[in-house]
Amino acid sequence: MTVLAILIPIALIMGAAGLAAFFWAMRNGQYEDLDGAAHRILIDEVEDGPG
Protein backbone atom coordinates (compact mmCIF):
# COMPACT_ATOMS: atom_id res chain seq x y z
CA MET A 1 0.00 0.00 0.00
CA THR A 2 2.89 2.31 0.70
CA VAL A 3 4.18 1.69 -2.82
CA LEU A 4 0.92 3.04 -4.27
CA ALA A 5 1.23 6.17 -2.16
CA ILE A 6 4.60 6.78 -3.81
CA LEU A 7 3.81 5.67 -7.37
CA ILE A 8 0.53 7.54 -7.84
CA PRO A 9 2.01 11.02 -7.24
CA ILE A 10 5.00 10.14 -9.43
CA ALA A 11 2.63 9.06 -12.23
CA LEU A 12 0.61 12.25 -11.87
CA ILE A 13 3.75 14.39 -11.98
CA MET A 14 5.03 12.58 -15.07
CA GLY A 15 1.64 12.98 -16.77
CA ALA A 16 1.57 16.69 -15.96
CA ALA A 17 5.11 17.05 -17.33
CA GLY A 18 4.10 15.33 -20.57
CA LEU A 19 1.04 17.52 -20.90
CA ALA A 20 3.12 20.64 -20.27
CA ALA A 21 5.63 19.55 -22.92
CA PHE A 22 2.79 18.99 -25.39
CA PHE A 23 1.34 22.45 -24.80
CA TRP A 24 4.84 23.98 -25.03
CA ALA A 25 5.34 22.29 -28.41
CA MET A 26 1.92 23.48 -29.61
CA ARG A 27 2.66 27.06 -28.54
CA ASN A 28 6.05 27.10 -30.29
CA GLY A 29 4.69 25.82 -33.62
CA GLN A 30 6.18 22.34 -33.65
CA TYR A 31 3.08 20.91 -35.37
CA GLU A 32 2.45 23.64 -37.95
CA ASP A 33 4.35 22.11 -40.91
CA LEU A 34 4.00 18.34 -40.69
CA ASP A 35 4.55 17.68 -44.41
CA GLY A 36 7.42 20.10 -45.00
CA ALA A 37 10.17 17.82 -43.74
CA ALA A 38 8.85 14.92 -45.81
CA HIS A 39 8.91 17.06 -48.96
CA ARG A 40 12.29 18.68 -48.29
CA ILE A 41 14.07 15.32 -48.27
CA LEU A 42 12.93 14.72 -51.86
CA ILE A 43 14.21 18.04 -53.23
CA ASP A 44 17.71 18.02 -54.66
CA GLU A 45 19.50 21.21 -53.78
CA VAL A 46 22.59 22.34 -55.62
CA GLU A 47 24.90 24.18 -53.33
CA ASP A 48 27.15 26.92 -54.65
CA GLY A 49 30.64 25.97 -53.68
CA PRO A 50 34.13 25.92 -55.01
CA GLY A 51 34.57 23.75 -58.02
All heavy atoms as atom14 arrays in JSON, in Angstrom:
{
  "sequence": "MTVLAILIPIALIMGAAGLAAFFWAMRNGQYEDLDGAAHRILIDEVEDGPG",
  "atom14_mask": [
    [1, 1, 1, 1, 1, 1, 1, 1, 0, 0, 0, 0, 0, 0],
    [1, 1, 1, 1, 1, 1, 1, 0, 0, 0, 0, 0, 0, 0],
    [1, 1, 1, 1, 1, 1, 1, 0, 0, 0, 0, 0, 0, 0],
    [1, 1, 1, 1, 1, 1, 1, 1, 0, 0, 0, 0, 0, 0],
    [1, 1, 1, 1, 1, 0, 0, 0, 0, 0, 0, 0, 0, 0],
    [1, 1, 1, 1, 1, 1, 1, 1, 0, 0, 0, 0, 0, 0],
    [1, 1, 1, 1, 1, 1, 1, 1, 0, 0, 0, 0, 0, 0],
    [1, 1, 1, 1, 1, 1, 1, 1, 0, 0, 0, 0, 0, 0],
    [1, 1, 1, 1, 1, 1, 1, 0, 0, 0, 0, 0, 0, 0],
    [1, 1, 1, 1, 1, 1, 1, 1, 0, 0, 0, 0, 0, 0],
    [1, 1, 1, 1, 1, 0, 0, 0, 0, 0, 0, 0, 0, 0],
    [1, 1, 1, 1, 1, 1, 1, 1, 0, 0, 0, 0, 0, 0],
    [1, 1, 1, 1, 1, 1, 1, 1, 0, 0, 0, 0, 0, 0],
    [1, 1, 1, 1, 1, 1, 1, 1, 0, 0, 0, 0, 0, 0],
    [1, 1, 1, 1, 0, 0, 0, 0, 0, 0, 0, 0, 0, 0],
    [1, 1, 1, 1, 1, 0, 0, 0, 0, 0, 0, 0, 0, 0],
    [1, 1, 1, 1, 1, 0, 0, 0, 0, 0, 0, 0, 0, 0],
    [1, 1, 1, 1, 0, 0, 0, 0, 0, 0, 0, 0, 0, 0],
    [1, 1, 1, 1, 1, 1, 1, 1, 0, 0, 0, 0, 0, 0],
    [1, 1, 1, 1, 1, 0, 0, 0, 0, 0, 0, 0, 0, 0],
    [1, 1, 1, 1, 1, 0, 0, 0, 0, 0, 0, 0, 0, 0],
    [1, 1, 1, 1, 1, 1, 1, 1, 1, 1, 1, 0, 0, 0],
    [1, 1, 1, 1, 1, 1, 1, 1, 1, 1, 1, 0, 0, 0],
    [1, 1, 1, 1, 1, 1, 1, 1, 1, 1, 1, 1, 1, 1],
    [1, 1, 1, 1, 1, 0, 0, 0, 0, 0, 0, 0, 0, 0],
    [1, 1, 1, 1, 1, 1, 1, 1, 0, 0, 0, 0, 0, 0],
    [1, 1, 1, 1, 1, 1, 1, 1, 1, 1, 1, 0, 0, 0],
    [1, 1, 1, 1, 1, 1, 1, 1, 0, 0, 0, 0, 0, 0],
    [1, 1, 1, 1, 0, 0, 0, 0, 0, 0, 0, 0, 0, 0],
    [1, 1, 1, 1, 1, 1, 1, 1, 1, 0, 0, 0, 0, 0],
    [1, 1, 1, 1, 1, 1, 1, 1, 1, 1, 1, 1, 0, 0],
    [1, 1, 1, 1, 1, 1, 1, 1, 1, 0, 0, 0, 0, 0],
    [1, 1, 1, 1, 1, 1, 1, 1, 0, 0, 0, 0, 0, 0],
    [1, 1, 1, 1, 1, 1, 1, 1, 0, 0, 0, 0, 0, 0],
    [1, 1, 1, 1, 1, 1, 1, 1, 0, 0, 0, 0, 0, 0],
    [1, 1, 1, 1, 0, 0, 0, 0, 0, 0, 0, 0, 0, 0],
    [1, 1, 1, 1, 1, 0, 0, 0, 0, 0, 0, 0, 0, 0],
    [1, 1, 1, 1, 1, 0, 0, 0, 0, 0, 0, 0, 0, 0],
    [1, 1, 1, 1, 1, 1, 1, 1, 1, 1, 0, 0, 0, 0],
    [1, 1, 1, 1, 1, 1, 1, 1, 1, 1, 1, 0, 0, 0],
    [1, 1, 1, 1, 1, 1, 1, 1, 0, 0, 0, 0, 0, 0],
    [1, 1, 1, 1, 1, 1, 1, 1, 0, 0, 0, 0, 0, 0],
    [1, 1, 1, 1, 1, 1, 1, 1, 0, 0, 0, 0, 0, 0],
    [1, 1, 1, 1, 1, 1, 1, 1, 0, 0, 0, 0, 0, 0],
    [1, 1, 1, 1, 1, 1, 1, 1, 1, 0, 0, 0, 0, 0],
    [1, 1, 1, 1, 1, 1, 1, 0, 0, 0, 0, 0, 0, 0],
    [1, 1, 1, 1, 1, 1, 1, 1, 1, 0, 0, 0, 0, 0],
    [1, 1, 1, 1, 1, 1, 1, 1, 0, 0, 0, 0, 0, 0],
    [1, 1, 1, 1, 0, 0, 0, 0, 0, 0, 0, 0, 0, 0],
    [1, 1, 1, 1, 1, 1, 1, 0, 0, 0, 0, 0, 0, 0],
    [1, 1, 1, 1, 0, 0, 0, 0, 0, 0, 0, 0, 0, 0]
  ],
  "atom14_positions": [
    [[0.82, -1.2, 0.0], [0.0, 0.0, 0.0], [0.86, 1.25, 0.0], [0.5, 2.25, -0.59], [-0.91, -0.04, 1.23], [-2.01, 0.94, 1.15], [-3.14, 0.44, -0.15], [-4.34, 1.68, -0.03], [0.0, 0.0, 0.0], [0.0, 0.0, 0.0], [0.0, 0.0, 0.0], [0.0, 0.0, 0.0], [0.0, 0.0, 0.0], [0.0, 0.0, 0.0]],
    [[1.99, 1.17, 0.66], [2.89, 2.31, 0.7], [3.46, 2.61, -0.68], [3.68, 3.76, -1.03], [4.04, 2.03, 1.68], [3.49, 1.66, 2.94], [4.92, 3.24, 1.84], [0.0, 0.0, 0.0], [0.0, 0.0, 0.0], [0.0, 0.0, 0.0], [0.0, 0.0, 0.0], [0.0, 0.0, 0.0], [0.0, 0.0, 0.0], [0.0, 0.0, 0.0]],
    [[3.64, 1.52, -1.46], [4.18, 1.69, -2.82], [3.21, 2.51, -3.66], [3.63, 3.37, -4.44], [4.45, 0.31, -3.44], [4.84, 0.46, -4.88], [5.5, -0.42, -2.67], [0.0, 0.0, 0.0], [0.0, 0.0, 0.0], [0.0, 0.0, 0.0], [0.0, 0.0, 0.0], [0.0, 0.0, 0.0], [0.0, 0.0, 0.0], [0.0, 0.0, 0.0]],
    [[1.91, 2.27, -3.52], [0.92, 3.04, -4.27], [0.94, 4.51, -3.87], [0.75, 5.4, -4.71], [-0.48, 2.46, -4.07], [-0.75, 1.15, -4.77], [-2.14, 0.65, -4.42], [-0.59, 1.29, -6.26], [0.0, 0.0, 0.0], [0.0, 0.0, 0.0], [0.0, 0.0, 0.0], [0.0, 0.0, 0.0], [0.0, 0.0, 0.0], [0.0, 0.0, 0.0]],
    [[1.16, 4.79, -2.62], [1.23, 6.17, -2.16], [2.42, 6.91, -2.76], [2.41, 8.12, -2.87], [1.3, 6.21, -0.63], [0.0, 0.0, 0.0], [0.0, 0.0, 0.0], [0.0, 0.0, 0.0], [0.0, 0.0, 0.0], [0.0, 0.0, 0.0], [0.0, 0.0, 0.0], [0.0, 0.0, 0.0], [0.0, 0.0, 0.0], [0.0, 0.0, 0.0]],
    [[3.42, 6.17, -3.17], [4.6, 6.78, -3.81], [4.41, 6.84, -5.32], [4.71, 7.85, -5.96], [5.87, 5.99, -3.44], [6.13, 6.11, -1.94], [7.06, 6.49, -4.24], [7.21, 5.18, -1.44], [0.0, 0.0, 0.0], [0.0, 0.0, 0.0], [0.0, 0.0, 0.0], [0.0, 0.0, 0.0], [0.0, 0.0, 0.0], [0.0, 0.0, 0.0]],
    [[3.89, 5.75, -5.91], [3.81, 5.67, -7.37], [2.72, 6.55, -7.97], [2.88, 7.07, -9.07], [3.6, 4.21, -7.79], [4.79, 3.29, -7.57], [4.44, 1.89, -8.02], [6.0, 3.8, -8.33], [0.0, 0.0, 0.0], [0.0, 0.0, 0.0], [0.0, 0.0, 0.0], [0.0, 0.0, 0.0], [0.0, 0.0, 0.0], [0.0, 0.0, 0.0]],
    [[1.61, 6.72, -7.29], [0.53, 7.54, -7.84], [0.94, 9.01, -7.99], [0.74, 9.59, -9.06], [-0.76, 7.36, -7.01], [-1.33, 5.97, -7.26], [-1.79, 8.42, -7.37], [-2.52, 5.61, -6.4], [0.0, 0.0, 0.0], [0.0, 0.0, 0.0], [0.0, 0.0, 0.0], [0.0, 0.0, 0.0], [0.0, 0.0, 0.0], [0.0, 0.0, 0.0]],
    [[1.54, 9.63, -7.0], [2.01, 11.02, -7.24], [3.09, 11.11, -8.31], [3.12, 12.08, -9.08], [2.56, 11.44, -5.88], [1.91, 10.56, -4.9], [1.67, 9.28, -5.6], [0.0, 0.0, 0.0], [0.0, 0.0, 0.0], [0.0, 0.0, 0.0], [0.0, 0.0, 0.0], [0.0, 0.0, 0.0], [0.0, 0.0, 0.0], [0.0, 0.0, 0.0]],
    [[3.97, 10.12, -8.38], [5.0, 10.14, -9.43], [4.34, 10.04, -10.8], [4.72, 10.76, -11.73], [6.02, 9.01, -9.2], [6.87, 9.32, -7.98], [6.89, 8.81, -10.43], [7.79, 8.19, -7.57], [0.0, 0.0, 0.0], [0.0, 0.0, 0.0], [0.0, 0.0, 0.0], [0.0, 0.0, 0.0], [0.0, 0.0, 0.0], [0.0, 0.0, 0.0]],
    [[3.33, 9.19, -10.95], [2.63, 9.06, -12.23], [1.91, 10.35, -12.58], [1.89, 10.76, -13.74], [1.66, 7.89, -12.17], [0.0, 0.0, 0.0], [0.0, 0.0, 0.0], [0.0, 0.0, 0.0], [0.0, 0.0, 0.0], [0.0, 0.0, 0.0], [0.0, 0.0, 0.0], [0.0, 0.0, 0.0], [0.0, 0.0, 0.0], [0.0, 0.0, 0.0]],
    [[1.3, 10.99, -11.6], [0.61, 12.25, -11.87], [1.59, 13.35, -12.27], [1.3, 14.15, -13.18], [-0.19, 12.67, -10.64], [-1.41, 11.81, -10.32], [-2.04, 12.24, -9.02], [-2.41, 11.86, -11.46], [0.0, 0.0, 0.0], [0.0, 0.0, 0.0], [0.0, 0.0, 0.0], [0.0, 0.0, 0.0], [0.0, 0.0, 0.0], [0.0, 0.0, 0.0]],
    [[2.73, 13.39, -11.63], [3.75, 14.39, -11.98], [4.28, 14.15, -13.38], [4.45, 15.08, -14.18], [4.88, 14.39, -10.93], [4.37, 14.95, -9.6], [6.09, 15.18, -11.42], [5.32, 14.78, -8.45], [0.0, 0.0, 0.0], [0.0, 0.0, 0.0], [0.0, 0.0, 0.0], [0.0, 0.0, 0.0], [0.0, 0.0, 0.0], [0.0, 0.0, 0.0]],
    [[4.54, 12.89, -13.73], [5.03, 12.58, -15.07], [3.97, 12.9, -16.13], [4.29, 13.38, -17.22], [5.46, 11.12, -15.15], [6.71, 10.84, -14.35], [7.18, 9.11, -14.37], [7.64, 8.91, -16.06], [0.0, 0.0, 0.0], [0.0, 0.0, 0.0], [0.0, 0.0, 0.0], [0.0, 0.0, 0.0], [0.0, 0.0, 0.0], [0.0, 0.0, 0.0]],
    [[2.71, 12.64, -15.84], [1.64, 12.98, -16.77], [1.52, 14.47, -16.95], [1.33, 14.96, -18.07], [0.0, 0.0, 0.0], [0.0, 0.0, 0.0], [0.0, 0.0, 0.0], [0.0, 0.0, 0.0], [0.0, 0.0, 0.0], [0.0, 0.0, 0.0], [0.0, 0.0, 0.0], [0.0, 0.0, 0.0], [0.0, 0.0, 0.0], [0.0, 0.0, 0.0]],
    [[1.63, 15.22, -15.87], [1.57, 16.69, -15.96], [2.76, 17.22, -16.75], [2.62, 18.17, -17.53], [1.53, 17.29, -14.57], [0.0, 0.0, 0.0], [0.0, 0.0, 0.0], [0.0, 0.0, 0.0], [0.0, 0.0, 0.0], [0.0, 0.0, 0.0], [0.0, 0.0, 0.0], [0.0, 0.0, 0.0], [0.0, 0.0, 0.0], [0.0, 0.0, 0.0]],
    [[3.93, 16.62, -16.57], [5.11, 17.05, -17.33], [4.93, 16.78, -18.82], [5.3, 17.6, -19.66], [6.36, 16.36, -16.8], [0.0, 0.0, 0.0], [0.0, 0.0, 0.0], [0.0, 0.0, 0.0], [0.0, 0.0, 0.0], [0.0, 0.0, 0.0], [0.0, 0.0, 0.0], [0.0, 0.0, 0.0], [0.0, 0.0, 0.0], [0.0, 0.0, 0.0]],
    [[4.37, 15.64, -19.17], [4.1, 15.33, -20.57], [3.09, 16.27, -21.17], [3.24, 16.73, -22.31], [0.0, 0.0, 0.0], [0.0, 0.0, 0.0], [0.0, 0.0, 0.0], [0.0, 0.0, 0.0], [0.0, 0.0, 0.0], [0.0, 0.0, 0.0], [0.0, 0.0, 0.0], [0.0, 0.0, 0.0], [0.0, 0.0, 0.0], [0.0, 0.0, 0.0]],
    [[2.05, 16.59, -20.43], [1.04, 17.52, -20.9], [1.62, 18.93, -21.07], [1.34, 19.61, -22.06], [-0.14, 17.54, -19.93], [-1.39, 18.28, -20.39], [-1.97, 17.61, -21.63], [-2.42, 18.3, -19.27], [0.0, 0.0, 0.0], [0.0, 0.0, 0.0], [0.0, 0.0, 0.0], [0.0, 0.0, 0.0], [0.0, 0.0, 0.0], [0.0, 0.0, 0.0]],
    [[2.47, 19.33, -20.15], [3.12, 20.64, -20.27], [4.04, 20.68, -21.48], [4.08, 21.69, -22.2], [3.9, 20.96, -18.99], [0.0, 0.0, 0.0], [0.0, 0.0, 0.0], [0.0, 0.0, 0.0], [0.0, 0.0, 0.0], [0.0, 0.0, 0.0], [0.0, 0.0, 0.0], [0.0, 0.0, 0.0], [0.0, 0.0, 0.0], [0.0, 0.0, 0.0]],
    [[4.76, 19.6, -21.74], [5.63, 19.55, -22.92], [4.82, 19.61, -24.2], [5.22, 20.25, -25.18], [6.48, 18.29, -22.88], [0.0, 0.0, 0.0], [0.0, 0.0, 0.0], [0.0, 0.0, 0.0], [0.0, 0.0, 0.0], [0.0, 0.0, 0.0], [0.0, 0.0, 0.0], [0.0, 0.0, 0.0], [0.0, 0.0, 0.0], [0.0, 0.0, 0.0]],
    [[3.67, 18.95, -24.21], [2.79, 18.99, -25.39], [2.3, 20.41, -25.65], [2.34, 20.9, -26.78], [1.62, 18.03, -25.2], [0.59, 18.13, -26.28], [0.85, 17.62, -27.54], [-0.63, 18.73, -26.05], [-0.09, 17.71, -28.55], [-1.58, 18.83, -27.04], [-1.31, 18.31, -28.3], [0.0, 0.0, 0.0], [0.0, 0.0, 0.0], [0.0, 0.0, 0.0]],
    [[1.83, 21.09, -24.61], [1.34, 22.45, -24.8], [2.47, 23.4, -25.17], [2.28, 24.33, -25.95], [0.6, 22.94, -23.56], [-0.79, 22.37, -23.45], [-1.15, 21.63, -22.35], [-1.71, 22.55, -24.45], [-2.42, 21.09, -22.24], [-2.98, 22.02, -24.36], [-3.33, 21.29, -23.25], [0.0, 0.0, 0.0], [0.0, 0.0, 0.0], [0.0, 0.0, 0.0]],
    [[3.7, 23.17, -24.65], [4.84, 23.98, -25.03], [5.13, 23.81, -26.52], [5.4, 24.77, -27.24], [6.06, 23.6, -24.2], [7.29, 24.31, -24.62], [7.66, 25.57, -24.28], [8.3, 23.82, -25.51], [8.85, 25.89, -24.89], [9.25, 24.83, -25.65], [8.47, 22.62, -26.19], [10.38, 24.67, -26.45], [9.59, 22.47, -26.99], [10.53, 23.49, -27.11]],
    [[5.08, 22.55, -26.99], [5.34, 22.29, -28.41], [4.26, 22.91, -29.28], [4.55, 23.44, -30.35], [5.42, 20.79, -28.65], [0.0, 0.0, 0.0], [0.0, 0.0, 0.0], [0.0, 0.0, 0.0], [0.0, 0.0, 0.0], [0.0, 0.0, 0.0], [0.0, 0.0, 0.0], [0.0, 0.0, 0.0], [0.0, 0.0, 0.0], [0.0, 0.0, 0.0]],
    [[3.01, 22.86, -28.84], [1.92, 23.48, -29.61], [2.1, 24.99, -29.68], [1.89, 25.6, -30.74], [0.56, 23.15, -28.99], [0.15, 21.72, -29.14], [-0.24, 21.28, -30.82], [-1.69, 22.24, -31.08], [0.0, 0.0, 0.0], [0.0, 0.0, 0.0], [0.0, 0.0, 0.0], [0.0, 0.0, 0.0], [0.0, 0.0, 0.0], [0.0, 0.0, 0.0]],
    [[2.5, 25.6, -28.59], [2.66, 27.06, -28.54], [3.83, 27.52, -29.39], [3.81, 28.61, -29.96], [2.84, 27.51, -27.11], [2.85, 29.02, -26.95], [2.88, 29.46, -25.54], [1.64, 28.97, -24.89], [1.44, 28.99, -23.6], [2.36, 29.43, -22.81], [0.32, 28.55, -23.08], [0.0, 0.0, 0.0], [0.0, 0.0, 0.0], [0.0, 0.0, 0.0]],
    [[4.87, 26.7, -29.53], [6.05, 27.1, -30.29], [6.0, 26.65, -31.75], [6.99, 26.76, -32.45], [7.3, 26.54, -29.63], [7.61, 27.27, -28.36], [7.4, 28.48, -28.26], [8.08, 26.56, -27.37], [0.0, 0.0, 0.0], [0.0, 0.0, 0.0], [0.0, 0.0, 0.0], [0.0, 0.0, 0.0], [0.0, 0.0, 0.0], [0.0, 0.0, 0.0]],
    [[4.87, 26.12, -32.21], [4.69, 25.82, -33.62], [5.35, 24.55, -34.1], [5.7, 24.45, -35.27], [0.0, 0.0, 0.0], [0.0, 0.0, 0.0], [0.0, 0.0, 0.0], [0.0, 0.0, 0.0], [0.0, 0.0, 0.0], [0.0, 0.0, 0.0], [0.0, 0.0, 0.0], [0.0, 0.0, 0.0], [0.0, 0.0, 0.0], [0.0, 0.0, 0.0]],
    [[5.53, 23.58, -33.26], [6.18, 22.34, -33.65], [5.3, 21.5, -34.58], [5.8, 20.67, -35.32], [6.54, 21.5, -32.42], [7.56, 22.16, -31.53], [8.91, 22.26, -32.2], [9.36, 21.31, -32.81], [9.53, 23.4, -32.09], [0.0, 0.0, 0.0], [0.0, 0.0, 0.0], [0.0, 0.0, 0.0], [0.0, 0.0, 0.0], [0.0, 0.0, 0.0]],
    [[4.0, 21.72, -34.57], [3.08, 20.91, -35.37], [2.48, 21.68, -36.53], [1.52, 21.23, -37.14], [1.95, 20.37, -34.48], [2.44, 19.44, -33.41], [2.47, 19.84, -32.08], [2.88, 18.17, -33.73], [2.92, 18.99, -31.09], [3.33, 17.32, -32.75], [3.34, 17.73, -31.44], [3.79, 16.89, -30.48], [0.0, 0.0, 0.0], [0.0, 0.0, 0.0]],
    [[3.03, 22.83, -36.88], [2.45, 23.64, -37.95], [2.76, 23.1, -39.34], [1.93, 23.13, -40.22], [2.93, 25.08, -37.84], [2.33, 25.8, -36.66], [2.78, 27.23, -36.58], [3.58, 27.65, -37.43], [2.35, 27.91, -35.64], [0.0, 0.0, 0.0], [0.0, 0.0, 0.0], [0.0, 0.0, 0.0], [0.0, 0.0, 0.0], [0.0, 0.0, 0.0]],
    [[3.95, 22.59, -39.59], [4.35, 22.11, -40.91], [4.73, 20.64, -40.82], [5.89, 20.28, -40.75], [5.51, 22.94, -41.44], [5.86, 22.58, -42.87], [5.02, 21.99, -43.56], [6.97, 22.9, -43.29], [0.0, 0.0, 0.0], [0.0, 0.0, 0.0], [0.0, 0.0, 0.0], [0.0, 0.0, 0.0], [0.0, 0.0, 0.0], [0.0, 0.0, 0.0]],
    [[3.73, 19.78, -40.84], [4.0, 18.34, -40.69], [4.5, 17.72, -41.98], [5.23, 16.73, -41.96], [2.73, 17.62, -40.23], [2.22, 18.03, -38.85], [0.93, 17.32, -38.53], [3.27, 17.74, -37.79], [0.0, 0.0, 0.0], [0.0, 0.0, 0.0], [0.0, 0.0, 0.0], [0.0, 0.0, 0.0], [0.0, 0.0, 0.0], [0.0, 0.0, 0.0]],
    [[4.14, 18.26, -43.14], [4.55, 17.68, -44.41], [5.82, 18.29, -44.97], [6.4, 17.74, -45.9], [3.43, 17.86, -45.44], [2.19, 17.08, -45.06], [2.34, 16.03, -44.41], [1.09, 17.51, -45.43], [0.0, 0.0, 0.0], [0.0, 0.0, 0.0], [0.0, 0.0, 0.0], [0.0, 0.0, 0.0], [0.0, 0.0, 0.0], [0.0, 0.0, 0.0]],
    [[6.26, 19.4, -44.46], [7.42, 20.1, -45.0], [8.69, 19.28, -44.96], [9.43, 19.22, -45.93], [0.0, 0.0, 0.0], [0.0, 0.0, 0.0], [0.0, 0.0, 0.0], [0.0, 0.0, 0.0], [0.0, 0.0, 0.0], [0.0, 0.0, 0.0], [0.0, 0.0, 0.0], [0.0, 0.0, 0.0], [0.0, 0.0, 0.0], [0.0, 0.0, 0.0]],
    [[8.95, 18.62, -43.85], [10.17, 17.82, -43.74], [10.13, 16.64, -44.69], [11.16, 16.27, -45.28], [10.34, 17.34, -42.31], [0.0, 0.0, 0.0], [0.0, 0.0, 0.0], [0.0, 0.0, 0.0], [0.0, 0.0, 0.0], [0.0, 0.0, 0.0], [0.0, 0.0, 0.0], [0.0, 0.0, 0.0], [0.0, 0.0, 0.0], [0.0, 0.0, 0.0]],
    [[8.97, 16.05, -44.89], [8.85, 14.92, -45.81], [9.09, 15.35, -47.25], [9.65, 14.59, -48.04], [7.47, 14.28, -45.68], [0.0, 0.0, 0.0], [0.0, 0.0, 0.0], [0.0, 0.0, 0.0], [0.0, 0.0, 0.0], [0.0, 0.0, 0.0], [0.0, 0.0, 0.0], [0.0, 0.0, 0.0], [0.0, 0.0, 0.0], [0.0, 0.0, 0.0]],
    [[8.7, 16.56, -47.6], [8.91, 17.06, -48.96], [10.34, 17.56, -49.17], [10.88, 17.42, -50.26], [7.91, 18.18, -49.27], [6.51, 17.68, -49.37], [5.9, 17.38, -50.54], [5.59, 17.41, -48.42], [4.67, 16.95, -50.32], [4.46, 16.97, -49.01], [0.0, 0.0, 0.0], [0.0, 0.0, 0.0], [0.0, 0.0, 0.0], [0.0, 0.0, 0.0]],
    [[10.93, 18.13, -48.14], [12.29, 18.68, -48.29], [13.32, 17.59, -48.54], [14.32, 17.81, -49.21], [12.68, 19.47, -47.05], [12.14, 20.87, -47.03], [12.8, 21.7, -45.96], [12.54, 21.17, -44.63], [11.51, 21.51, -43.88], [10.64, 22.38, -44.34], [11.31, 21.0, -42.69], [0.0, 0.0, 0.0], [0.0, 0.0, 0.0], [0.0, 0.0, 0.0]],
    [[13.1, 16.39, -48.07], [14.07, 15.32, -48.27], [14.09, 14.86, -49.72], [15.08, 14.31, -50.2], [13.78, 14.14, -47.3], [15.01, 13.26, -47.19], [12.58, 13.34, -47.76], [14.92, 12.25, -46.09], [0.0, 0.0, 0.0], [0.0, 0.0, 0.0], [0.0, 0.0, 0.0], [0.0, 0.0, 0.0], [0.0, 0.0, 0.0], [0.0, 0.0, 0.0]],
    [[13.02, 15.14, -50.46], [12.93, 14.72, -51.86], [13.49, 15.76, -52.81], [13.7, 15.47, -53.99], [11.47, 14.43, -52.22], [10.83, 13.29, -51.41], [9.36, 13.19, -51.76], [11.55, 11.99, -51.67], [0.0, 0.0, 0.0], [0.0, 0.0, 0.0], [0.0, 0.0, 0.0], [0.0, 0.0, 0.0], [0.0, 0.0, 0.0], [0.0, 0.0, 0.0]],
    [[13.74, 16.96, -52.36], [14.21, 18.04, -53.23], [15.74, 18.03, -53.27], [16.4, 18.04, -52.24], [13.71, 19.41, -52.7], [12.19, 19.45, -52.72], [14.31, 20.54, -53.53], [11.62, 20.67, -52.04], [0.0, 0.0, 0.0], [0.0, 0.0, 0.0], [0.0, 0.0, 0.0], [0.0, 0.0, 0.0], [0.0, 0.0, 0.0], [0.0, 0.0, 0.0]],
    [[16.27, 17.95, -54.49], [17.71, 18.02, -54.66], [18.13, 19.48, -54.69], [17.66, 20.25, -55.52], [18.14, 17.36, -55.97], [18.0, 15.85, -55.91], [18.11, 15.3, -54.81], [17.78, 15.24, -56.97], [0.0, 0.0, 0.0], [0.0, 0.0, 0.0], [0.0, 0.0, 0.0], [0.0, 0.0, 0.0], [0.0, 0.0, 0.0], [0.0, 0.0, 0.0]],
    [[19.01, 19.84, -53.82], [19.5, 21.21, -53.78], [20.94, 21.22, -54.25], [21.75, 20.41, -53.84], [19.43, 21.77, -52.37], [18.01, 21.94, -51.87], [17.97, 22.55, -50.49], [19.02, 23.06, -50.03], [16.91, 22.52, -49.87], [0.0, 0.0, 0.0], [0.0, 0.0, 0.0], [0.0, 0.0, 0.0], [0.0, 0.0, 0.0], [0.0, 0.0, 0.0]],
    [[21.23, 22.17, -55.12], [22.59, 22.34, -55.62], [23.21, 23.47, -54.83], [22.71, 24.6, -54.84], [22.59, 22.66, -57.12], [24.01, 22.89, -57.6], [21.91, 21.55, -57.89], [0.0, 0.0, 0.0], [0.0, 0.0, 0.0], [0.0, 0.0, 0.0], [0.0, 0.0, 0.0], [0.0, 0.0, 0.0], [0.0, 0.0, 0.0], [0.0, 0.0, 0.0]],
    [[24.25, 23.16, -54.13], [24.9, 24.18, -53.33], [25.99, 24.86, -54.15], [26.69, 24.22, -54.91], [25.51, 23.57, -52.08], [24.48, 23.01, -51.13], [25.12, 22.48, -49.86], [26.28, 22.84, -49.6], [24.45, 21.72, -49.16], [0.0, 0.0, 0.0], [0.0, 0.0, 0.0], [0.0, 0.0, 0.0], [0.0, 0.0, 0.0], [0.0, 0.0, 0.0]],
    [[26.09, 26.17, -53.98], [27.15, 26.92, -54.65], [28.42, 26.78, -53.83], [28.5, 27.22, -52.7], [26.78, 28.39, -54.76], [25.59, 28.58, -55.69], [25.43, 27.73, -56.59], [24.85, 29.56, -55.51], [0.0, 0.0, 0.0], [0.0, 0.0, 0.0], [0.0, 0.0, 0.0], [0.0, 0.0, 0.0], [0.0, 0.0, 0.0], [0.0, 0.0, 0.0]],
    [[29.4, 26.15, -54.38], [30.64, 25.97, -53.68], [31.8, 26.02, -54.64], [31.63, 26.19, -55.85], [0.0, 0.0, 0.0], [0.0, 0.0, 0.0], [0.0, 0.0, 0.0], [0.0, 0.0, 0.0], [0.0, 0.0, 0.0], [0.0, 0.0, 0.0], [0.0, 0.0, 0.0], [0.0, 0.0, 0.0], [0.0, 0.0, 0.0], [0.0, 0.0, 0.0]],
    [[32.97, 25.89, -54.12], [34.13, 25.92, -55.01], [34.13, 24.7, -55.93], [33.8, 23.61, -55.53], [35.32, 25.89, -54.05], [34.79, 25.4, -52.76], [33.33, 25.73, -52.73], [0.0, 0.0, 0.0], [0.0, 0.0, 0.0], [0.0, 0.0, 0.0], [0.0, 0.0, 0.0], [0.0, 0.0, 0.0], [0.0, 0.0, 0.0], [0.0, 0.0, 0.0]],
    [[34.48, 24.9, -57.13], [34.57, 23.75, -58.02], [33.9, 23.97, -59.25], [33.58, 24.11, -60.2], [0.0, 0.0, 0.0], [0.0, 0.0, 0.0], [0.0, 0.0, 0.0], [0.0, 0.0, 0.0], [0.0, 0.0, 0.0], [0.0, 0.0, 0.0], [0.0, 0.0, 0.0], [0.0, 0.0, 0.0], [0.0, 0.0, 0.0], [0.0, 0.0, 0.0]]
  ]
}
